[in-house]
Amino acid sequence: MNVVFKSALAGVVVLAGFAPVSSFAQDGSCTCATAYTGVNPIGSIGNVNGDVMISQVAGYGPAQAGGALDFGSRVVVGGKGSASVKVGSCNLSVPANSTLDISRVDNKICLNVLGSEHTAQTGGGNSTNYTPAIVFGGVALGALGLGLSQDDDHGQPVSD
């Protein structure tokens, strides 16, 4: 194998560790699960207070009371917000700094509220995330090490 291939393979392996986990929810991880009756939209947003966004097929936008929810919808509530949703028999409150994900598990609708420790924070604070630089540096050093360890003369003695 040549250096370029080894470097690319090392990069793929490193990046695979940062790949997102499958978006298919497990029934046990649902904050609330309800039967799917085949009706679309599957639910709606009840109350919206403060900083609340919704992600659907068209992208993110401000959430509004009465807004439709479907599979793949995500309700993101900021630090000064809250929302409530109704999907089937589930009535959930989504507190500040939380995210609600809606997915399908077999013939059930899975609603999963993730707390602030799982959601990205925007604005405020002076924290800097160095993870991408560290990963890139590690891959670069690995590629350099592989390149320097190559036997370019293929075992042939070097003549003067």
Helices and strands as residue ranges (DSSP letters): H 3-16, G 27-29, E 32-35, E 43-56, E 59-62, E 68-69, E 74-87, E 90-94, E 98-105, E 108-114, G 116-118, H 131-148
